[in-house]
Amino acid sequence: MTFRHFAPLALVPSITALAALSPPASPRLALPIACAPGRTCEIQNYVDRDPGPGAKDYRCGSRTYQAHSGLDIRLPDMAVQRAGVDVLAAADGKVLRVRDGVADISVRDVGATAVKDQECGNGLVIEHAGGLSTQYCHMAKGSLKVRPGDLVKTGTPLGRVGLSGNTEYPHLHITVRQDNVVIDPFAPDAGVAPNQCSAGEDLWRPEARAALAYKDRVVLNAGFTTSALTMAQLETGGLARANVAAPALVVYVRALGLQAQDVQLLTLLDPAGKVLATSAAEPLSRDQAQRLFFVGKPRPAAGWPRGRYTAAYTVKHGGKVVLKRSLEVTL
């Protein structure tokens, strides 16, 4: 599945061409969201660097889609969104424009027509020094804390991550512009040549650069529950927790950025190390923006033995392990 939320909106001129510009001396950008990539959030999409009909991120990978103009930092599910995750100012600056009042609802439920000219949903634009600006999209209705003309410092809470505008999942989309032209904060001076990958100096502060280190594949969700599940249930959050009375023990993983010919393997072991369930998927026929994979076992007649249950998730490509995750739960 390819996610398309079309972040450019009516808050600023819609400019889809990337600029081959040198980064300004200042400011450097801080992490624009109060989460920890790799633990409580993950990057879903990068800027599309390909000037043609294809899509390519700044590392010449597939973690983007056609004409995507920013960075998407995704929350694990709607339960995390409802608990509240702040959107933060990436640098000192002045708030130029703000929009609030757009409902938090998946575009799958309302259709793209319902959010026409409001694709960014609730959001704002901040002007920084040196002609730089940042735009923040898909924020929660009623959560915005700033107004046009406000001066903000790096890390100032601007509002919360939501589900407004043209999006199917809770995330922050941030677009960076230099003199009103979209640039890629990971490689602002790399140009648009098809084979230029990771060229030039990025715009991030060191701590943000480390947090946003590139990964071609990542695990967004992983855990144990009590029954088979759907992508919609996983996205809603609040899955039943595994326990000794559970009618089944199911281990699940949702991965982002899987590639064609990737092979997934998931194995569940009991406290004695015996295989309870295992599954090896067929090689993927195409790249996948997200993929849910799970395996489980019904409760035995004698009940679940108490102890530590473990699981191992592995993705191989061309026989080489390219992603893995270990899990455990005690019953």
NUNURO-485109 format. One record per residue (C-alpha): residue in one letter; z, y, x. Coordinates in Angstrom, 1 decimal. Each point is the difference from the previous one (the first is absolute). Layout:
residues N
A|Z|Y|X .
...
//
This chain:
residues 331
M|0.0|0.0|0.0 .
T|-0.8|3.5|1.2 .
F|2.4|2.7|-1.2 .
R|-1.7|3.3|-0.9 .
H|2.1|3.0|-0.9 .
F|-2.3|2.7|1.3 .
A|2.7|2.3|1.5 .
P|-2.1|3.3|0.2 .
L|0.9|2.0|-3.1 .
A|-0.1|3.4|-1.6 .
L|2.9|1.4|2.1 .
V|-2.4|0.7|2.9 .
P|-3.7|0.0|0.5 .
S|-1.4|-3.6|0.0 .
I|-1.2|-0.6|3.6 .
T|-0.9|-3.5|0.9 .
A|-1.7|0.4|3.4 .
L|2.2|-0.6|3.0 .
A|0.2|2.7|2.7 .
A|-0.5|-0.7|3.7 .
L|2.6|2.6|1.0 .
S|2.6|0.2|2.8 .
P|3.5|-0.2|-1.3 .
P|2.0|3.3|-0.1 .
A|2.7|0.4|2.6 .
S|2.5|0.1|-2.8 .
P|1.5|-1.2|-2.3 .
R|0.5|-3.7|0.6 .
L|0.5|-2.0|-3.2 .
A|3.2|-1.9|-0.9 .
L|0.1|-3.0|-2.3 .
P|-0.7|1.4|-3.5 .
I|2.1|-2.5|-1.9 .
A|3.6|-1.2|0.0 .
C|-0.7|-3.7|0.7 .
A|-0.3|-2.2|3.0 .
P|-3.5|-1.5|0.5 .
G|0.3|-3.6|0.8 .
R|3.2|-0.4|-2.0 .
T|0.1|2.0|-3.2 .
C|-3.7|1.2|-0.2 .
E|-3.4|-0.7|1.5 .
I|-3.3|1.7|0.6 .
Q|-2.6|-1.0|-2.6 .
N|-3.0|2.1|1.1 .
Y|-1.1|2.3|2.8 .
V|-2.7|2.7|0.0 .
D|-3.5|-1.3|-0.3 .
R|-1.7|0.8|3.3 .
D|-3.5|-1.3|-0.9 .
P|-2.4|2.8|-1.0 .
G|-2.3|-2.4|-1.8 .
P|0.5|-2.3|-3.0 .
G|2.3|-2.4|1.9 .
A|3.7|0.5|0.7 .
K|1.8|-0.2|3.3 .
D|3.5|1.2|1.2 .
Y|0.7|1.8|3.2 .
R|0.3|-3.3|1.9 .
C|-3.3|-1.2|-1.5 .
G|1.9|-2.3|-2.2 .
S|-0.2|-0.6|-3.8 .
R|3.3|1.7|-1.1 .
T|-1.8|2.6|-2.1 .
Y|-2.7|0.4|-2.6 .
Q|-3.1|2.1|-0.6 .
A|0.7|3.8|0.3 .
H|3.8|-0.4|0.1 .
S|1.3|3.4|1.3 .
G|3.6|-0.7|1.0 .
L|2.9|-2.3|0.9 .
D|1.6|-2.2|-2.7 .
I|3.6|-1.1|0.5 .
R|0.9|-2.5|-2.6 .
L|3.3|-1.1|-1.5 .
P|0.7|-3.7|-0.6 .
D|0.2|0.3|-3.8 .
M|0.9|2.2|-3.0 .
A|3.7|-1.0|0.3 .
V|0.1|1.8|3.3 .
Q|-1.9|3.0|-1.4 .
R|2.4|0.3|-2.9 .
A|3.0|0.0|2.4 .
G|-1.6|3.0|1.6 .
V|-1.8|0.6|3.3 .
D|-0.3|3.6|1.3 .
V|-3.3|1.5|1.1 .
L|0.7|2.3|3.0 .
A|-1.7|3.0|1.5 .
A|-2.0|-1.2|3.1 .
A|0.4|3.3|1.7 .
D|1.3|3.6|-0.5 .
G|-2.1|2.0|-2.3 .
K|-0.6|1.8|-3.3 .
V|-0.6|-1.6|-3.3 .
L|-3.4|1.1|-1.3 .
R|-0.5|-1.9|-3.2 .
V|2.0|-2.4|-2.2 .
R|-0.8|-2.2|-3.0 .
D|2.5|-1.9|-2.1 .
G|0.0|-1.6|-3.5 .
V|-2.4|-2.8|0.5 .
A|1.3|-3.3|-1.4 .
D|1.1|-2.8|2.3 .
I|-2.3|-2.8|-1.2 .
S|-2.5|-2.3|1.7 .
V|-3.6|1.0|-0.3 .
R|-0.6|-3.6|-1.0 .
D|1.8|0.7|-3.3 .
V|-1.5|3.4|-0.8 .
G|-3.4|-0.1|1.7 .
A|-1.6|2.4|2.5 .
T|-1.2|2.4|-2.7 .
A|3.6|0.8|-1.0 .
V|0.7|1.4|3.5 .
K|-3.3|1.8|0.6 .
D|0.6|3.1|2.1 .
Q|3.6|-1.2|0.5 .
E|-0.7|-2.8|2.3 .
C|2.8|1.1|2.4 .
G|2.4|0.0|-2.9 .
N|3.2|2.0|0.7 .
G|-0.3|1.5|3.4 .
L|0.0|3.1|2.2 .
V|-1.7|1.6|3.0 .
I|1.9|1.5|3.0 .
E|-1.6|2.4|2.4 .
H|1.1|-0.4|3.7 .
A|-0.6|2.0|3.2 .
G|-3.4|-0.2|1.7 .
G|-2.1|-0.4|-3.2 .
L|1.6|-3.5|-0.7 .
S|0.9|-1.0|-3.5 .
T|1.4|-3.1|-1.7 .
Q|-0.5|-1.3|-3.5 .
Y|2.5|-2.4|-1.7 .
C|-1.2|-2.1|-3.0 .
H|1.3|-2.4|-2.7 .
M|3.5|1.4|-0.2 .
A|2.4|-0.8|-2.8 .
K|-0.2|2.2|-3.1 .
G|2.8|2.6|-0.1 .
S|1.1|-0.8|3.5 .
L|-1.6|2.9|1.9 .
K|2.6|2.3|1.6 .
V|-2.2|2.8|1.4 .
R|-2.1|2.9|-1.4 .
P|-3.0|1.9|1.3 .
G|1.2|2.5|2.7 .
D|3.0|-2.1|1.1 .
L|0.5|-0.3|3.7 .
V|0.9|-3.6|1.1 .
K|1.2|-1.6|3.2 .
T|-1.0|-3.3|1.4 .
G|1.7|-2.7|-2.0 .
T|0.7|2.1|-3.1 .
P|0.0|-2.2|-3.1 .
L|-2.9|1.0|-2.1 .
G|0.4|-2.5|-2.9 .
R|-0.2|-3.7|-0.4 .
V|-2.7|-2.7|0.2 .
G|-1.5|-0.8|-3.4 .
L|-2.9|-1.6|-1.8 .
S|-1.9|3.0|-1.2 .
G|-3.7|0.7|0.1 .
N|-2.7|-2.5|1.0 .
T|2.2|-2.8|1.5 .
E|1.0|-3.5|-0.8 .
Y|3.2|-0.3|2.1 .
P|2.8|2.3|1.1 .
H|-0.8|1.8|3.3 .
L|-0.4|3.3|1.7 .
H|-3.5|1.1|0.9 .
I|-0.1|2.8|2.6 .
T|-3.1|1.8|1.0 .
V|-0.1|2.2|3.1 .
R|-2.5|2.9|0.3 .
Q|-1.0|2.3|2.8 .
D|-1.4|3.3|-1.3 .
N|-0.6|-1.7|-3.4 .
V|-1.9|-3.0|1.5 .
V|1.4|-3.5|-0.2 .
I|1.1|-1.4|3.3 .
D|1.6|-3.4|1.0 .
P|3.5|0.6|1.4 .
F|-0.3|-3.1|2.1 .
A|-3.2|1.1|1.8 .
P|-0.9|3.6|-1.0 .
D|-2.5|0.5|2.8 .
A|-1.6|-3.4|-0.1 .
G|-3.1|1.1|-1.8 .
V|-1.9|-2.2|-2.4 .
A|-2.0|-2.3|2.3 .
P|0.1|-3.5|-1.4 .
N|1.4|-1.6|3.2 .
Q|2.6|2.6|0.9 .
C|3.4|-1.7|-0.5 .
S|3.4|1.6|0.7 .
A|-1.5|2.8|2.0 .
G|1.8|3.2|0.8 .
E|3.5|1.3|-0.5 .
D|1.8|-0.5|-3.3 .
L|2.0|2.6|-2.0 .
W|3.3|-1.9|-0.4 .
R|3.4|0.6|1.5 .
P|1.1|-2.9|2.3 .
E|2.4|-1.5|-2.5 .
A|-2.6|0.1|-2.8 .
R|-2.7|-1.4|2.3 .
A|2.3|-3.0|0.7 .
A|0.8|-0.5|-3.6 .
L|-3.7|0.1|-1.0 .
A|-1.3|-2.3|2.7 .
Y|-3.2|-1.7|-1.0 .
K|0.1|-3.5|-1.5 .
D|-3.1|-1.7|-1.2 .
R|2.0|-2.2|-2.4 .
V|3.5|0.4|-1.4 .
V|2.4|-1.7|-2.4 .
L|1.1|2.4|-2.8 .
N|2.2|-2.4|-2.1 .
A|1.6|-3.3|0.8 .
G|2.9|-1.8|-1.5 .
F|1.3|-2.8|-2.3 .
T|0.0|-0.1|-3.8 .
T|0.4|-2.6|-2.8 .
S|-3.5|-0.4|-1.4 .
A|-3.7|0.5|0.6 .
L|-0.9|3.7|-0.1 .
T|-2.9|2.3|-0.5 .
M|-1.1|3.1|1.9 .
A|1.1|2.1|-2.9 .
Q|3.5|-1.5|0.0 .
L|0.3|0.6|3.7 .
E|-1.2|3.6|-0.4 .
T|2.6|0.6|-2.7 .
G|2.8|-1.2|2.2 .
G|3.4|-1.4|-0.9 .
L|-1.0|-3.7|0.4 .
A|2.7|-2.5|-0.8 .
R|2.0|-1.0|3.1 .
A|0.1|-3.6|1.2 .
N|3.3|-1.8|-0.8 .
V|1.4|-3.5|-0.3 .
A|-0.7|0.0|-3.8 .
A|-3.7|1.1|0.4 .
P|-2.5|-2.2|-1.8 .
A|-2.3|0.3|3.0 .
L|0.1|1.4|3.6 .
V|-3.1|2.0|0.8 .
V|-0.7|1.9|3.2 .
Y|-2.6|2.8|-0.2 .
V|-1.9|2.3|2.3 .
R|-2.2|3.0|-0.7 .
A|-2.1|1.0|3.0 .
L|-2.2|3.1|0.5 .
G|-3.2|0.2|2.1 .
L|-1.0|-3.7|0.1 .
Q|-3.5|-0.5|1.3 .
A|-2.8|-2.3|-0.8 .
Q|0.5|-3.5|1.4 .
D|3.8|0.4|0.2 .
V|1.9|-3.1|-0.9 .
Q|3.5|0.2|-1.5 .
L|2.7|-2.7|0.3 .
L|3.4|0.0|-1.7 .
T|2.6|-2.6|0.4 .
L|3.5|-0.4|-1.7 .
L|2.7|-2.1|1.7 .
D|3.4|-1.2|-1.4 .
P|3.3|0.3|1.9 .
A|-0.7|-3.2|1.9 .
G|-3.4|1.2|1.2 .
K|-2.0|-2.2|-2.4 .
V|-3.2|1.5|-1.5 .
L|0.5|0.7|-3.7 .
A|-3.4|1.6|-0.5 .
T|-2.9|1.2|2.0 .
S|-3.4|1.5|-0.7 .
A|-3.0|0.9|2.2 .
A|-2.5|2.4|-1.7 .
E|-3.7|-0.1|0.5 .
P|-1.5|2.5|2.5 .
L|-0.4|3.4|-1.7 .
S|-3.6|0.7|-1.0 .
R|0.5|3.8|0.5 .
D|2.5|2.6|1.2 .
Q|2.9|0.4|-2.3 .
A|2.0|3.3|-0.6 .
Q|2.9|-2.2|-1.2 .
R|0.5|-3.7|-0.6 .
L|2.9|-1.8|-1.7 .
F|0.8|-3.5|1.1 .
F|2.9|-2.2|-1.1 .
V|1.2|-3.6|0.0 .
G|3.0|-1.7|-1.7 .
K|1.8|-3.0|-1.2 .
P|1.7|-0.8|-3.3 .
R|3.8|-0.6|0.1 .
P|0.8|-3.7|0.7 .
A|1.9|-2.0|-2.6 .
A|3.2|0.1|2.2 .
G|-0.3|3.8|0.4 .
W|-0.7|2.0|3.1 .
P|2.0|-1.0|3.1 .
R|2.0|2.9|1.3 .
G|-1.0|1.4|3.3 .
R|-2.6|2.1|1.7 .
Y|-3.6|-0.3|-1.1 .
T|-2.8|1.3|2.3 .
A|-3.6|0.8|-0.3 .
A|-2.8|0.8|2.4 .
Y|-3.2|2.1|-0.8 .
T|-2.9|0.0|2.4 .
V|-3.4|1.5|0.0 .
K|-2.6|-1.4|2.4 .
H|-3.4|1.4|0.9 .
G|-2.4|-2.1|2.1 .
G|2.9|-2.3|0.7 .
K|2.2|2.8|1.4 .
V|3.2|1.2|-1.7 .
V|-0.5|3.6|-1.1 .
L|3.0|0.5|-2.3 .
K|3.2|-1.9|-0.7 .
R|3.3|0.4|-1.8 .
S|3.2|-2.1|-0.2 .
L|2.3|0.1|-3.0 .
E|3.3|-1.6|-1.0 .
V|2.3|-0.1|-3.0 .
T|3.4|-1.7|-0.4 .
L|0.8|-1.8|-3.2 .
//
